[in-house]
Amino acid sequence: MPDYRVVPNALNRFNFNNYSPLQKEPDGSLKITLGPTPVAGVPESNWLSTPEGKPFSLTFRTYVPKEIVKTGEWRPAPVVKID
């Protein structure tokens, strides 16, 4: 059974939101990494800790969503596993 509690980490970060100091790529895109350790080449500000060797749950929330979200026309980018 997955454990849905937040993962303690040195950055004391447990989510991303519109106040998070995320760094964009030169082309304006955004890379966010999820894992037990930061990923080389992605700013630490864009990393969210997950438990080592355990499954985790990723939840997206939209508050006062625009029509494109309500109708299902917008979807977040896919999560891609990197090795």
PyMOL commands that place a pseudoatom at each C-alpha (Angstrom):
pseudoatom trace, name=CA, resn=MET, resi=1, chain=A, elem=C, hetatm=0, pos=[0.000, 0.000, 0.000]
pseudoatom trace, name=CA, resn=PRO, resi=2, chain=A, elem=C, hetatm=0, pos=[1.453, 3.428, -0.951]
pseudoatom trace, name=CA, resn=ASP, resi=3, chain=A, elem=C, hetatm=0, pos=[2.339, 5.867, 1.810]
pseudoatom trace, name=CA, resn=TYR, resi=4, chain=A, elem=C, hetatm=0, pos=[0.791, 9.252, 0.957]
pseudoatom trace, name=CA, resn=ARG, resi=5, chain=A, elem=C, hetatm=0, pos=[2.647, 11.293, 3.557]
pseudoatom trace, name=CA, resn=VAL, resi=6, chain=A, elem=C, hetatm=0, pos=[5.096, 14.001, 2.532]
pseudoatom trace, name=CA, resn=VAL, resi=7, chain=A, elem=C, hetatm=0, pos=[8.749, 13.028, 2.310]
pseudoatom trace, name=CA, resn=PRO, resi=8, chain=A, elem=C, hetatm=0, pos=[11.086, 14.765, 4.769]
pseudoatom trace, name=CA, resn=ASN, resi=9, chain=A, elem=C, hetatm=0, pos=[13.922, 16.468, 2.891]
pseudoatom trace, name=CA, resn=ALA, resi=10, chain=A, elem=C, hetatm=0, pos=[16.759, 18.939, 3.464]
pseudoatom trace, name=CA, resn=LEU, resi=11, chain=A, elem=C, hetatm=0, pos=[14.979, 21.659, 1.471]
pseudoatom trace, name=CA, resn=ASN, resi=12, chain=A, elem=C, hetatm=0, pos=[11.804, 21.344, 3.558]
pseudoatom trace, name=CA, resn=ARG, resi=13, chain=A, elem=C, hetatm=0, pos=[9.860, 21.376, 0.264]
pseudoatom trace, name=CA, resn=PHE, resi=14, chain=A, elem=C, hetatm=0, pos=[6.684, 19.351, -0.130]
pseudoatom trace, name=CA, resn=ASN, resi=15, chain=A, elem=C, hetatm=0, pos=[4.953, 20.851, -3.180]
pseudoatom trace, name=CA, resn=PHE, resi=16, chain=A, elem=C, hetatm=0, pos=[5.227, 23.326, -6.021]
pseudoatom trace, name=CA, resn=ASN, resi=17, chain=A, elem=C, hetatm=0, pos=[2.841, 26.227, -6.432]
pseudoatom trace, name=CA, resn=ASN, resi=18, chain=A, elem=C, hetatm=0, pos=[2.701, 29.677, -7.997]
pseudoatom trace, name=CA, resn=TYR, resi=19, chain=A, elem=C, hetatm=0, pos=[5.039, 30.981, -5.252]
pseudoatom trace, name=CA, resn=SER, resi=20, chain=A, elem=C, hetatm=0, pos=[7.735, 28.377, -5.923]
pseudoatom trace, name=CA, resn=PRO, resi=21, chain=A, elem=C, hetatm=0, pos=[10.963, 29.861, -7.351]
pseudoatom trace, name=CA, resn=LEU, resi=22, chain=A, elem=C, hetatm=0, pos=[11.029, 27.521, -10.363]
pseudoatom trace, name=CA, resn=GLN, resi=23, chain=A, elem=C, hetatm=0, pos=[13.673, 28.199, -13.010]
pseudoatom trace, name=CA, resn=LYS, resi=24, chain=A, elem=C, hetatm=0, pos=[12.671, 28.010, -16.672]
pseudoatom trace, name=CA, resn=GLU, resi=25, chain=A, elem=C, hetatm=0, pos=[14.843, 26.660, -19.464]
pseudoatom trace, name=CA, resn=PRO, resi=26, chain=A, elem=C, hetatm=0, pos=[16.300, 29.141, -22.012]
pseudoatom trace, name=CA, resn=ASP, resi=27, chain=A, elem=C, hetatm=0, pos=[13.445, 28.301, -24.428]
pseudoatom trace, name=CA, resn=GLY, resi=28, chain=A, elem=C, hetatm=0, pos=[10.833, 29.113, -21.744]
pseudoatom trace, name=CA, resn=SER, resi=29, chain=A, elem=C, hetatm=0, pos=[9.947, 25.493, -20.949]
pseudoatom trace, name=CA, resn=LEU, resi=30, chain=A, elem=C, hetatm=0, pos=[9.990, 24.119, -17.429]
pseudoatom trace, name=CA, resn=LYS, resi=31, chain=A, elem=C, hetatm=0, pos=[11.647, 20.923, -16.212]
pseudoatom trace, name=CA, resn=ILE, resi=32, chain=A, elem=C, hetatm=0, pos=[10.492, 19.538, -12.892]
pseudoatom trace, name=CA, resn=THR, resi=33, chain=A, elem=C, hetatm=0, pos=[12.135, 16.468, -11.429]
pseudoatom trace, name=CA, resn=LEU, resi=34, chain=A, elem=C, hetatm=0, pos=[10.758, 14.052, -8.860]
pseudoatom trace, name=CA, resn=GLY, resi=35, chain=A, elem=C, hetatm=0, pos=[13.025, 11.576, -7.117]
pseudoatom trace, name=CA, resn=PRO, resi=36, chain=A, elem=C, hetatm=0, pos=[14.996, 10.750, -3.999]
pseudoatom trace, name=CA, resn=THR, resi=37, chain=A, elem=C, hetatm=0, pos=[17.926, 12.928, -5.159]
pseudoatom trace, name=CA, resn=PRO, resi=38, chain=A, elem=C, hetatm=0, pos=[18.267, 15.951, -7.459]
pseudoatom trace, name=CA, resn=VAL, resi=39, chain=A, elem=C, hetatm=0, pos=[18.961, 15.307, -11.140]
pseudoatom trace, name=CA, resn=ALA, resi=40, chain=A, elem=C, hetatm=0, pos=[22.092, 16.737, -12.777]
pseudoatom trace, name=CA, resn=GLY, resi=41, chain=A, elem=C, hetatm=0, pos=[21.289, 19.471, -15.264]
pseudoatom trace, name=CA, resn=VAL, resi=42, chain=A, elem=C, hetatm=0, pos=[18.008, 20.489, -13.600]
pseudoatom trace, name=CA, resn=PRO, resi=43, chain=A, elem=C, hetatm=0, pos=[18.033, 23.296, -11.021]
pseudoatom trace, name=CA, resn=GLU, resi=44, chain=A, elem=C, hetatm=0, pos=[17.560, 22.105, -7.434]
pseudoatom trace, name=CA, resn=SER, resi=45, chain=A, elem=C, hetatm=0, pos=[14.710, 24.630, -7.167]
pseudoatom trace, name=CA, resn=ASN, resi=46, chain=A, elem=C, hetatm=0, pos=[12.798, 22.421, -9.646]
pseudoatom trace, name=CA, resn=TRP, resi=47, chain=A, elem=C, hetatm=0, pos=[13.269, 19.187, -7.662]
pseudoatom trace, name=CA, resn=LEU, resi=48, chain=A, elem=C, hetatm=0, pos=[10.690, 17.575, -5.393]
pseudoatom trace, name=CA, resn=SER, resi=49, chain=A, elem=C, hetatm=0, pos=[11.834, 14.728, -3.162]
pseudoatom trace, name=CA, resn=THR, resi=50, chain=A, elem=C, hetatm=0, pos=[10.197, 11.285, -3.343]
pseudoatom trace, name=CA, resn=PRO, resi=51, chain=A, elem=C, hetatm=0, pos=[10.867, 8.251, -1.155]
pseudoatom trace, name=CA, resn=GLU, resi=52, chain=A, elem=C, hetatm=0, pos=[13.844, 6.061, -2.052]
pseudoatom trace, name=CA, resn=GLY, resi=53, chain=A, elem=C, hetatm=0, pos=[12.705, 2.762, -3.607]
pseudoatom trace, name=CA, resn=LYS, resi=54, chain=A, elem=C, hetatm=0, pos=[9.017, 3.277, -2.826]
pseudoatom trace, name=CA, resn=PRO, resi=55, chain=A, elem=C, hetatm=0, pos=[6.022, 4.269, -4.960]
pseudoatom trace, name=CA, resn=PHE, resi=56, chain=A, elem=C, hetatm=0, pos=[4.605, 7.767, -4.653]
pseudoatom trace, name=CA, resn=SER, resi=57, chain=A, elem=C, hetatm=0, pos=[1.451, 9.582, -5.654]
pseudoatom trace, name=CA, resn=LEU, resi=58, chain=A, elem=C, hetatm=0, pos=[1.531, 12.722, -7.789]
pseudoatom trace, name=CA, resn=THR, resi=59, chain=A, elem=C, hetatm=0, pos=[-1.472, 15.039, -7.478]
pseudoatom trace, name=CA, resn=PHE, resi=60, chain=A, elem=C, hetatm=0, pos=[-2.273, 18.071, -9.617]
pseudoatom trace, name=CA, resn=ARG, resi=61, chain=A, elem=C, hetatm=0, pos=[-4.702, 20.652, -8.323]
pseudoatom trace, name=CA, resn=THR, resi=62, chain=A, elem=C, hetatm=0, pos=[-6.190, 23.589, -10.152]
pseudoatom trace, name=CA, resn=TYR, resi=63, chain=A, elem=C, hetatm=0, pos=[-7.917, 26.334, -8.200]
pseudoatom trace, name=CA, resn=VAL, resi=64, chain=A, elem=C, hetatm=0, pos=[-10.475, 28.385, -10.110]
pseudoatom trace, name=CA, resn=PRO, resi=65, chain=A, elem=C, hetatm=0, pos=[-9.560, 26.592, -13.328]
pseudoatom trace, name=CA, resn=LYS, resi=66, chain=A, elem=C, hetatm=0, pos=[-10.023, 28.163, -16.716]
pseudoatom trace, name=CA, resn=GLU, resi=67, chain=A, elem=C, hetatm=0, pos=[-12.529, 26.690, -19.141]
pseudoatom trace, name=CA, resn=ILE, resi=68, chain=A, elem=C, hetatm=0, pos=[-9.821, 24.747, -20.998]
pseudoatom trace, name=CA, resn=VAL, resi=69, chain=A, elem=C, hetatm=0, pos=[-9.116, 22.808, -17.782]
pseudoatom trace, name=CA, resn=LYS, resi=70, chain=A, elem=C, hetatm=0, pos=[-12.790, 22.251, -16.983]
pseudoatom trace, name=CA, resn=THR, resi=71, chain=A, elem=C, hetatm=0, pos=[-13.482, 20.790, -20.433]
pseudoatom trace, name=CA, resn=GLY, resi=72, chain=A, elem=C, hetatm=0, pos=[-10.468, 18.485, -20.356]
pseudoatom trace, name=CA, resn=GLU, resi=73, chain=A, elem=C, hetatm=0, pos=[-8.748, 20.217, -23.276]
pseudoatom trace, name=CA, resn=TRP, resi=74, chain=A, elem=C, hetatm=0, pos=[-5.679, 20.977, -21.128]
pseudoatom trace, name=CA, resn=ARG, resi=75, chain=A, elem=C, hetatm=0, pos=[-3.591, 18.247, -19.577]
pseudoatom trace, name=CA, resn=PRO, resi=76, chain=A, elem=C, hetatm=0, pos=[-0.314, 18.454, -17.702]
pseudoatom trace, name=CA, resn=ALA, resi=77, chain=A, elem=C, hetatm=0, pos=[2.755, 17.227, -19.533]
pseudoatom trace, name=CA, resn=PRO, resi=78, chain=A, elem=C, hetatm=0, pos=[3.381, 13.498, -19.174]
pseudoatom trace, name=CA, resn=VAL, resi=79, chain=A, elem=C, hetatm=0, pos=[5.658, 12.198, -16.450]
pseudoatom trace, name=CA, resn=VAL, resi=80, chain=A, elem=C, hetatm=0, pos=[8.713, 10.597, -18.056]
pseudoatom trace, name=CA, resn=LYS, resi=81, chain=A, elem=C, hetatm=0, pos=[11.054, 8.267, -16.198]
pseudoatom trace, name=CA, resn=ILE, resi=82, chain=A, elem=C, hetatm=0, pos=[14.733, 9.041, -16.685]
pseudoatom trace, name=CA, resn=ASP, resi=83, chain=A, elem=C, hetatm=0, pos=[17.563, 6.757, -15.703]
for i in range(1, 83): cmd.bond("trace and resi %d" % i, "trace and resi %d" % (i + 1))
show_as sticks, trace
zoom trace
